[in-house]
Structures are given as C-alpha cells and as structure tokens.
Amino acid sequence: MVAIFVLSLEVNGSEYDEWESTQQEEEPTPQDRANSGDTSGMTDADWDHVKQKDIPPEHTGKVPPSKVKVNEIKDQSRLTYEQLNHGDNYNLIKDKSKLDPQVRDQFLTASSNTNVQTETNNQPTAGEVYEDGFYFDNIYSISLDDTIVTNAAGFTYQNNIITIDHADSIILEGSWSFNVDDAVINTEKYKVGSADEVTVGDIRFNNVQNSTFSLIPNGVIVYPEETLNITDSNEAALIFQPNENSKISIKETIPSIYQISNGTLISQDESFSSNHTATIEVNPFTGFGCINIEPTGTYYKTYDDIRKDFALHIYQESYKLCLKKTTGDTNPIPTTENNYGLINFITNTLYLNGKIQYLRYPFKESIISANFKNIYDGQKSDTKTTINLDTASLSITKLAIVQSDGFRSISNPAEYLTIVEEDTTTWVNLSHKEIKSINIAQYYINALLMTNILRTELHEIHPYSPQFINNYVQGLIKEENKIYGVI
C-alpha cells in the first residue's frame, strides 16, 4: 500500500510541473503578441514595450496609428492609410517610393482634395504634405485630375496651383509640353519658363520662353514675354514678337484666326505690328488675308529687293485691310466703303479708302533712306485713292485721289514732290534732300500723277531732270565742304 502511494505522488508531481509550464507559456509578452499579430486587448503601455522593427511585415497593420513608428517598420509598403494619416507620420517617411502606391495616392487625394495618382518607378522620392497641398523633390509621374506630369523635379501643389522646377512632359486638358522648366499651372493659366515645345490641340509652339497659356474653345491665348515660334493647325509657320503686356489668341479654324495685342506677327515676307489690337486671317500658303485693325497698327511687306518694300499705317480709326494674292481671293475692290483698303498683288494696285498712310523708302542719289516716308496720307474717312505700281513694283505709275467735301490728303509720290490737297486747293511743294527750293499754290481738281508728272486739265508739273538733280547735289556737297573746311 505504501509503495503504491509513493508512486502516485511522483506521478502527480510530474503532472503539476507540466501544468505549471503550460500556464507560463499561455501569457506571452507584448512583443510576442505584436509579432504573432494577436494584438487584441493590448494597451498603449503594452505598445511602448514593443520593438516595431521586429514585427513581421504581414502584421504591420496591427500597430495602432497613434503608436506606429513609421521609420522602424520593416516594410513601409505595409503601412495603412490610417497609419499614414495620423499626426505627422507621412512627413516622417524619408522615401515615399517605399509606400504602397494606392495608399500613398489615397492619402494625397484626401489631404489635397483633388484626385492624385503617382508613380515613383522605385526611384527614391522625398516629399511632404502641407495643410493645403503637398511637395515632391522628384516624381516619376503624377496626375492631378486632368493634369499629367512626367519626370518632375521640384513638384508642388498648393492653393490649387501647381509649380514645377522641371518636367520631361506636361499634359493639361488637351495641351502637351516637353522639356519644361519653371512651370506654373492653375485652373485658368499655365506658365512656363522654358519648354522645347508646347502643343495645344493642333497648334505647336517651339522653343518657348517665359510665356503663359490659357485654353479657350478650339484655341489658345498666349501671354508671351519673349518671341513665340508658332505652327498653327493649318501648318502655317509664324513668329510673334511681343512688346510689353502682349497677348495673342489663335483659333483653330480655316483659315486660322489670330488676334494680337501689342506685338508683331510675322508670316514669311509680311508682318503686322499692333500697338492696340488686330484680328488677322492667316492662310498656310498665301499668308495674311484680311486684317481688322484697332489703331494704331502697321502692315509691312518685304521683298528681296528692299526698294520694293512698303508699309500701310492705320493711326486714327478702325480699319479693315484685305490682301488679294490669288485669283481665288474674293475680297472686293473698295467702292463706297469708308476705312477699307485692298492690296491687289496680282495687278500691283492699292485701293485705299479712308484714314491710312502708305509708306516706302525714298531714294536719295540711288541710296535708300534708312526710314520709311509717307508717300500718301488719307486724312478723312471718305477719302478714296487708287495707287498703281509698275510691273516691278518699284515706281508709282498712277496716283488718283477722288475728291469729296472737306477733303484733305497728303501724298509724297516722289522724293522731291509733296502734294497737299485741301478742299479745292492743292499745295505743291518741290524739294530735294529735305531742303525746300520752291513753293507753288495752285487750284487743282482730281489731279493725277502719271510717270512722275502731275497733270490736271490746265497744269503740269514736271520733276527735275536727273542732270539738274546731280548738279544740285554736287553743289550742296561743295557748300558742305566749305563749311567744314574739307578740300
């Protein structure tokens, strides 16, 4: 009986030891619980004793947002939106490329109140969020609503404005830009410091510098600070040279419609300079068509032979100027219209109604003056004038002015001849080298200038002969030499 009793005690003692050991294993430490993912019931005090770098990645999401130490987590891609959204946790992460892209985008979308999608391409990416936006030192690609940016450096979104130090490309509501520096984008305008190319619809701008773009239906408005190189939707190539506070708008129509303010639009061998505003039709093959002008503005035509160059200057009232370059152009010859002009390049004829000036380079001893000079100045809205040039576009063969009540116009059809017509009186001034030689006052009605001879029913005024002019010039030279002591 005694032996049996002792054996029973030994067995019971062994079972107790096993039970006691089991009881000790059933009380894991906070670290054990965090490592196992069984975190229910853990207190803040328990989490204070947990080494988060030892927590397996699959249990990262079990760490309370208020206790997570984002830079001790083994795999930051396991961090949840709630963990990032607590306090300054997102900003504490040094490399945002380590985050889950969906969680990162969810956080940025919520914090900026705009739809954000990002791609880091596993490139180290630093950044931070603000109260009203966020920043990346670089980002492989990012989109905010309809704006898409690739390979951006120094990307900031704040107060609904995007600023970018550099981007390989920017796509914005139908516009594309490449190799862009110093960009600023808001809901209305898009400014670039420089870009290899900006494309809006089918309109391209090359080598852009310091220009702001604003999208409009079927077109764009540009506020350039430096020269714009333009290829429009019809493949017409133009240049716009801005002045202060310049603006140019382009509509994708056929032909393209340009409206310019305070600048010069250049198309091949012609240009228009506006100190106010002008609306210009542009054909990709023939250049300018009709131009509606708010003064002041000047149309320039240039040739290989500079002697043919001329300009038309509108200085006082609104004016419509049309250019006929092909037989297919249907712009009519002016009849009764005021402040309307037509240049017919096929027949070398200018029809100028109203307040407009016709300027050319004057000839002096076979040398062209450096400045344009008024050949004709119509000073009333109902003045009607026709100017015919020879086939070489070098000389005026006929200048006809139709008189009207209160008529006044001034013409300089030759270097030595100025005609001022006022009511029924014509004042004729003959001069050479800007020195007046004689003044004549006569009565002329509907005078014509033909082959350099002023003709009326009763009078003719002939120019000086070449020999007379040569002798006159030589005499002036001798007089100048005497004055300055030149032998």
Phi and psi in degrees as a GROMACS rama.xvg file:
@    title "Ramachandran Plot"
@    xaxis  label "Phi"
@    yaxis  label "Psi"
@TYPE xy
-66.7082  -42.8858  VAL-2
-61.9267  -40.0982  ALA-3
-64.7532  -38.7686  ILE-4
-65.5246  -43.9383  PHE-5
-62.735  -43.3077  VAL-6
-60.1615  -39.7785  LEU-7
-64.3556  -38.6847  SER-8
-65.8492  -40.6633  LEU-9
-63.8553  -40.8486  GLU-10
-64.0956  -45.9176  VAL-11
-62.3911  -34.9074  ASN-12
-65.0637  -40.2384  GLY-13
-66.239  -42.1918  SER-14
-63.8972  -33.857  GLU-15
-67.2276  -42.9225  TYR-16
-61.2561  -42.279  ASP-17
-64.9155  -39.0265  GLU-18
-65.0014  -42.9961  TRP-19
-63.9358  -39.4126  GLU-20
-64.5882  -40.3736  SER-21
-63.83  -39.1899  THR-22
-63.5705  -36.0869  GLN-23
-69.5522  -38.1294  GLN-24
-68.971  -25.329  GLU-25
-78.849  2.05857  GLU-26
-119.374  77.8661  GLU-27
-71.7385  159.06  PRO-28
-77.1538  163.65  THR-29
-55.3044  -35.8867  PRO-30
-64.3972  -42.9221  GLN-31
-61.584  -41.5953  ASP-32
-67.646  -40.9948  ARG-33
-65.5141  -38.9274  ALA-34
-67.2705  -33.2711  ASN-35
-85.1873  -15.28  SER-36
87.0302  -0.250647  GLY-37
-91.4352  81.0814  ASP-38
-104.838  6.62785  THR-39
-64.025  133.336  SER-40
86.9827  -4.08235  GLY-41
-71.1696  136.296  MET-42
-93.7744  168.836  THR-43
-57.6393  -36.1856  ASP-44
-64.7425  -38.3644  ALA-45
-61.484  -43.4948  ASP-46
-67.6837  -24.4339  TRP-47
-65.6024  -19.6961  ASP-48
-100.109  8.34498  HIS-49
-98.4527  131.267  VAL-50
-87.3485  103.7  LYS-51
-69.0814  -20.2619  GLN-52
-69.1051  -16.2449  LYS-53
-94.6129  -6.33556  ASP-54
-72.4361  128.399  ILE-55
-57.2653  142.197  PRO-56
-52.1089  -36.8211  PRO-57
-67.5569  -12.9659  GLU-58
-108.079  10.8454  HIS-59
-57.4299  -38.6194  THR-60
-67.7244  -10.8813  GLY-61
-81.7691  -12.4312  LYS-62
-74.4629  129.105  VAL-63
-60.6083  140.239  PRO-64
-52.8126  -35.231  PRO-65
-74.7376  -14.7981  SER-66
-112.618  -10.618  LYS-67
-66.9117  137.171  VAL-68
-110.212  96.0037  LYS-69
-61.7934  -28.5716  VAL-70
-90.4729  3.37988  ASN-71
-103.984  -9.30506  GLU-72
-69.7192  134.653  ILE-73
-61.0003  -45.7214  LYS-74
-127.232  101.437  ASP-75
-70.8997  -13.9052  GLN-76
-68.7986  -12.684  SER-77
-89.7697  -3.89494  ARG-78
-65.8699  141.061  LEU-79
-92.4751  166.475  THR-80
-58.1002  -42.767  TYR-81
-62.9175  -38.0867  GLU-82
-68.1955  -41.1022  GLN-83
-66.9831  -33.821  LEU-84
-78.7672  -6.10681  ASN-85
-87.5464  129.784  HIS-86
52.8582  -129.639  GLY-87
-107.247  24.3538  ASP-88
-58.2187  -42.8696  ASN-89
-62.0546  -44.8861  TYR-90
-66.3992  -25.0681  ASN-91
-73.4771  -17.355  LEU-92
-78.2706  122.4  ILE-93
-75.4614  -39.704  LYS-94
-118.091  105.674  ASP-95
-72.7117  -11.3466  LYS-96
-71.0762  -15.2641  SER-97
-77.0249  -13.4997  LYS-98
-81.5879  156.892  LEU-99
-63.6679  123.338  ASP-100
-55.0209  -39.8355  PRO-101
-66.8757  -39.8664  GLN-102
-69.3313  -42.4614  VAL-103
-58.8566  -45.8939  ARG-104
-66.8384  -37.8652  ASP-105
-62.1921  -41.7661  GLN-106
-67.2161  -46.0478  PHE-107
-66.5878  -37.9334  LEU-108
-61.5426  -44.8038  THR-109
-68.5366  -39.2533  ALA-110
-76.6495  -25.4315  SER-111
-104.558  -8.55475  SER-112
59.856  34.5453  ASN-113
-146.565  154.251  THR-114
-73.6221  115.008  ASN-115
-117.876  133.623  VAL-116
-133.148  130.894  GLN-117
-128.301  154.674  THR-118
-143.134  124.172  GLU-119
-98.8192  -15.179  THR-120
55.2955  32.0494  ASN-121
60.0683  23.6995  ASN-122
-90.9761  136.627  GLN-123
-52.6482  129.604  PRO-124
-138.408  114.201  THR-125
-97.6177  158.622  ALA-126
175.919  178.509  GLY-127
-157.636  164.055  GLU-128
-110.072  150.521  VAL-129
-114.521  -179.319  TYR-130
-62.592  -33.342  GLU-131
-123.99  26.6015  ASP-132
164.298  -157.482  GLY-133
-157.018  171.096  PHE-134
-142.867  143.902  TYR-135
-127.49  136.485  PHE-136
-69.3544  -32.7847  ASP-137
-157.646  153.118  ASN-138
-151.867  131.624  ILE-139
-62.7849  -45.0768  TYR-140
-157.114  148.704  SER-141
-152.124  141.357  ILE-142
-128.353  137.837  SER-143
-123.558  108.282  LEU-144
52.7427  -114.618  ASP-145
-94.7681  4.955  ASP-146
-99.9993  126.341  THR-147
-123.517  130.572  ILE-148
-128.424  136.636  VAL-149
-119.025  145.587  THR-150
46.0695  60.4794  ASN-151
-93.3922  141.156  ALA-152
-119.638  133.818  ALA-153
64.3855  58.4676  GLY-154
-97.34  123.156  PHE-155
-129.292  134.247  THR-156
-121.215  116.26  TYR-157
-153.149  135.25  GLN-158
53.4302  40.0278  ASN-159
64.5652  20.4367  ASN-160
-122.396  133.361  ILE-161
-101.676  129.938  ILE-162
-123.359  139.597  THR-163
-136.811  127.878  ILE-164
-70.502  -43.9466  ASP-165
-154.905  146.778  HIS-166
-147.989  142.198  ALA-167
-67.3858  -36.7869  ASP-168
-154.565  151.493  SER-169
-134.911  126.992  ILE-170
-115.038  125.154  ILE-171
-139.803  103.111  LEU-172
44.876  52.5385  GLU-173
91.5553  3.91423  GLY-174
-116.465  147.349  SER-175
-127.948  138.132  TRP-176
-134.758  146.222  SER-177
-130.066  139.375  PHE-178
52.3006  64.5211  ASN-179
-101.6  136.163  VAL-180
-119.496  144.738  ASP-181
54.1176  61.3256  ASP-182
-96.4555  143.553  ALA-183
-132.392  123.291  VAL-184
-127.191  126.102  ILE-185
-128.183  -169.243  ASN-186
-68.7187  -19.2169  THR-187
-112.422  -33.7361  GLU-188
-135.786  159.152  LYS-189
-137.059  113.254  TYR-190
-109.212  138.343  LYS-191
-125.208  139.582  VAL-192
-74.9765  -41.2357  GLY-193
-158.983  151.4  SER-194
-158.437  140.751  ALA-195
-62.8511  -39.0691  ASP-196
-156.066  140.258  GLU-197
-124.697  126.659  VAL-198
-119.371  128.365  THR-199
-122.679  112.941  VAL-200
60.2355  -120.577  GLY-201
-106.206  15.3079  ASP-202
-100.534  128.911  ILE-203
-115.972  140.818  ARG-204
-123.592  124.232  PHE-205
-107.269  146.057  ASN-206
51.1378  55.7797  ASN-207
-77.6811  137.2  VAL-208
-132.499  127.399  GLN-209
47.0612  62.0137  ASN-210
-133.633  148.064  SER-211
-115.897  134.17  THR-212
-115.287  140.072  PHE-213
-132.801  122.36  SER-214
-79.8923  137.412  LEU-215
-128.746  164.499  ILE-216
-56.3097  124.358  PRO-217
58.9997  33.5483  ASN-218
176.183  -163.752  GLY-219
-153.051  149.755  VAL-220
-112.308  133.876  ILE-221
-122.491  136.502  VAL-222
-113.148  87.9064  TYR-223
-89.6563  146.742  PRO-224
-104.522  -14.186  GLU-225
-136.889  172.569  GLU-226
-55.8626  135.574  THR-227
-105.496  131.14  LEU-228
-103.16  116.703  ASN-229
-117.946  136.753  ILE-230
-124.579  111.315  THR-231
-83.1482  -176.259  ASP-232
-67.1548  -15.9278  SER-233
-100.753  12.124  ASN-234
68.4592  23.1027  GLU-235
-81.7534  132.576  ALA-236
-100.748  123.78  ALA-237
-136.405  165.843  LEU-238
-128.373  136.285  ILE-239
-118.411  121.871  PHE-240
-105.291  112.227  GLN-241
-84.3839  154.82  PRO-242
-105.928  -161.458  ASN-243
-71.2683  137.481  GLU-244
58.7172  41.0858  ASN-245
-79.8263  155.971  SER-246
-151.508  143.554  LYS-247
-140.809  131.515  ILE-248
-116.818  144.984  SER-249
-130.886  127.006  ILE-250
-107.394  136.297  LYS-251
-82.1585  79.0882  GLU-252
-125.978  179.604  THR-253
-123.905  110.7  ILE-254
-70.2705  168.431  PRO-255
-66.3217  145.954  SER-256
-112.178  121.654  ILE-257
-110.918  135.859  TYR-258
-121.155  122.456  GLN-259
-119.087  148.966  ILE-260
-134.502  129.659  SER-261
53.8639  57.5348  ASN-262
-174.575  -177.79  GLY-263
-123.917  125.721  THR-264
-102.275  128.069  LEU-265
-117.611  128.579  ILE-266
-130.156  103.345  SER-267
54.8345  -110.801  GLN-268
-102.552  24.374  ASP-269
-144.275  157.652  GLU-270
-152.6  161.538  SER-271
-134.882  127.28  PHE-272
-108.562  127.219  SER-273
-120.106  129.893  SER-274
-97.2229  -0.675724  ASN-275
-134.351  -104.764  HIS-276
-138.681  153.799  THR-277
-151.816  142.327  ALA-278
-111.361  126.234  THR-279
-128.185  128.848  ILE-280
-84.0831  136.385  GLU-281
-128.247  120.451  VAL-282
-96.1969  133.675  ASN-283
-63.9015  -20.6056  PRO-284
-100.845  -37.4257  PHE-285
-110.538  -7.52047  THR-286
87.1445  -139.847  GLY-287
-65.5243  142.028  PHE-288
-107.452  -103.225  GLY-289
-97.8131  146.33  CYS-290
-128.021  121.163  ILE-291
-99.0995  122.14  ASN-292
-119.644  130.343  ILE-293
-103.163  121.769  GLU-294
-64.0798  153.437  PRO-295
-95.0903  154.432  THR-296
-159.425  152.818  GLY-297
-137.449  129.025  THR-298
-95.5013  131.11  TYR-299
-119.438  136.943  TYR-300
-123.103  128.216  LYS-301
-120.134  153.504  THR-302
-132.018  168.924  TYR-303
-62.353  -36.0689  ASP-304
-92.5621  107.542  ASP-305
-61.1053  -21.038  ILE-306
-64.6392  -19.884  ARG-307
-88.2264  -13.264  LYS-308
-58.3728  145.766  ASP-309
-151.427  169.232  PHE-310
-142.696  152.647  ALA-311
-124.335  123.637  LEU-312
-115.692  125.863  HIS-313
-106.392  120.814  ILE-314
-125.731  -8.65156  TYR-315
-132.252  -46.5081  GLN-316
-128.414  160.035  GLU-317
-56.0593  142.97  SER-318
-145.479  144.806  TYR-319
-114.193  122.292  LYS-320
-120.598  125.733  LEU-321
-117.499  152.731  CYS-322
-124.588  122.625  LEU-323
-103.233  112.461  LYS-324
-116.504  -19.2853  LYS-325
-133.889  162.814  THR-326
-66.1176  -18.1365  THR-327
-80.2791  -14.2786  GLY-328
-69.7943  127.906  ASP-329
-102.852  8.97775  THR-330
-62.8558  128.189  ASN-331
-77.9009  156.991  PRO-332
-69.7721  134.279  ILE-333
-62.7822  138.57  PRO-334
-120.487  -84.7388  THR-335
-97.3214  -6.49037  THR-336
-66.1937  137.792  GLU-337
-91.1416  149.801  ASN-338
50.5652  47.4404  ASN-339
-138.523  131.686  TYR-340
-131.685  153.752  GLY-341
-135.903  129.4  LEU-342
-104.61  116.662  ILE-343
-98.6269  100.401  ASN-344
-74.4515  -15.8526  PHE-345
-73.6797  -42.29  ILE-346
-101.644  1.10777  THR-347
56.2796  48.9267  ASN-348
-127.339  137.815  THR-349
-114.271  126.669  LEU-350
-110.299  111.808  TYR-351
-122.76  106.771  LEU-352
-102.909  128.963  ASN-353
96.8607  -158.455  GLY-354
-85.5471  96.8606  LYS-355
-155.258  148.372  ILE-356
-113.517  140.456  GLN-357
-112.001  121.949  TYR-358
-123.772  143.749  LEU-359
-143.766  170.73  ARG-360
-79.4133  124.81  TYR-361
-76.8017  151.085  PRO-362
-95.8135  136.351  PHE-363
-137.06  113.596  LYS-364
49.2382  44.4705  GLU-365
66.8877  11.6791  SER-366
-112.107  137.854  ILE-367
-84.1876  132.838  ILE-368
-64.6352  153.037  SER-369
-73.822  -15.8539  ALA-370
-123.2  145.06  ASN-371
-62.7051  152.556  PHE-372
-131.811  144.017  LYS-373
-61.7598  121.033  ASN-374
-91.9516  -31.5327  ILE-375
-151.238  141.254  TYR-376
-138.161  102.779  ASP-377
-84.2029  118.411  GLY-378
-106.891  7.53973  GLN-379
-132.68  151.19  LYS-380
-61.1081  -30.7923  SER-381
-99.8762  12.9951  ASP-382
-67.8204  135.809  THR-383
-129.054  121.435  LYS-384
-135.501  141.732  THR-385
-122.502  129.993  THR-386
-121.095  122.104  ILE-387
-106.006  134.407  ASN-388
-108.65  159.714  LEU-389
-71.9697  174.938  ASP-390
-63.9702  -23.2999  THR-391
-88.3337  -2.01462  ALA-392
60.2294  28.4321  SER-393
-99.4849  -39.5212  LEU-394
-124.394  149.445  SER-395
-79.3724  122.616  ILE-396
-94.6736  -22.2688  THR-397
-159.675  134.136  LYS-398
-130.498  111.236  LEU-399
-116.992  129.09  ALA-400
-117.794  124.942  ILE-401
-88.6968  123.987  VAL-402
-80.1505  152.621  GLN-403
-145.529  171.268  SER-404
-61.4111  136.778  ASP-405
65.5063  26.668  GLY-406
-65.5052  139.634  PHE-407
-152.579  127.456  ARG-408
-151.482  159.194  SER-409
-129.914  131.722  ILE-410
-132.211  146.354  SER-411
-126.353  73.6296  ASN-412
-71.7682  -12.7225  PRO-413
-147.535  164.775  ALA-414
-59.0115  -34.1699  GLU-415
-100.991  5.67014  TYR-416
-131.354  125.278  LEU-417
-125.028  131.761  THR-418
-119.189  122.591  ILE-419
-114.047  115.559  VAL-420
-108.895  124.293  GLU-421
-138.156  113.362  GLU-422
53.3827  -119.378  ASP-423
-101.685  9.04403  THR-424
-109.318  132.583  THR-425
-112.906  123.256  THR-426
-99.798  119.733  TRP-427
-110.759  125.971  VAL-428
-118.328  121.43  ASN-429
-101.106  131.304  LEU-430
-152.571  165.832  SER-431
-148.088  139.21  HIS-432
51.5775  38.9414  LYS-433
64.2713  10.2485  GLU-434
-104.535  120.249  ILE-435
-68.9791  132.547  LYS-436
-110.188  -32.0432  SER-437
-161.765  148.068  ILE-438
-120.716  135.28  ASN-439
-127.814  132.659  ILE-440
-116.483  120.381  ALA-441
-139.093  169.231  GLN-442
-100.179  121.548  TYR-443
-129.141  144.398  TYR-444
-128.652  125.789  ILE-445
49.5125  55.057  ASN-446
-70.7722  148.409  ALA-447
-121.003  141.099  LEU-448
-108.286  115.948  LEU-449
-132.156  128.737  MET-450
46.5724  46.2689  THR-451
63.9476  19.6973  ASN-452
-119.975  124.056  ILE-453
-80.3119  119.977  LEU-454
-119.926  139.996  ARG-455
-136.928  -173.797  THR-456
-63.6252  -30.9167  GLU-457
-113.838  -18.5456  LEU-458
-133.938  154.396  HIS-459
-136.768  138.838  GLU-460
-119.898  119.125  ILE-461
-97.8476  145.071  HIS-462
-73.2941  166.103  PRO-463
-61.5672  149.354  TYR-464
-74.6376  155.395  SER-465
-55.067  -37.5549  PRO-466
-66.4056  -40.8242  GLN-467
-62.2265  -45.6134  PHE-468
-62.6478  -43.1379  ILE-469
-60.9502  -45.2749  ASN-470
-63.1575  -39.5782  ASN-471
-62.5385  -45.4824  TYR-472
-63.7283  -45.6896  VAL-473
-60.6253  -36.9355  GLN-474
-63.7007  -41.8756  GLY-475
-63.3904  -39.8799  LEU-476
-62.4925  -43.1114  ILE-477
-61.6622  -41.7587  LYS-478
-63.7466  -41.1206  GLU-479
-64.4566  -41.2519  GLU-480
-62.0997  -38.4865  ASN-481
-64.4623  -42.1899  LYS-482
-62.6533  -42.7903  ILE-483
-95.847  8.52356  TYR-484
70.4887  27.2164  GLY-485
-91.2194  129.697  VAL-486
